[in-house]
Amino acid sequence: MEDAIKEVYQDLKNRRVNPSGSFDSAGRWHSANGDLISVRPPSRSHPYSEMVACRTLKYVRAVAAQFECSSIEELRNGI
């Protein structure tokens, strides 16, 4: 499973896959899995703070553990 985690991390890093979330009316991006990250909330001066946190290896590992992923496809769907 570690190989799948690293592959999904590389996909996030290289922008082949995007984390799930949405923008609000002020242009701030909020993660759909916000409970899995520990980062400052988005603000006007830092609107992508959660997006940056969702592109880390730590986040991919947290998603794999939270959703008990057993394949790379399950992991990509959880992101």
ABEGO torsion letter per residue (X at the ends): XAAAAAAAAAAAAAGABBBBEBBBAAGBBBBAAAAABBBBBBBAABAAAAAAAAABAAAAAAAAAAAGBABAAAAAAAX
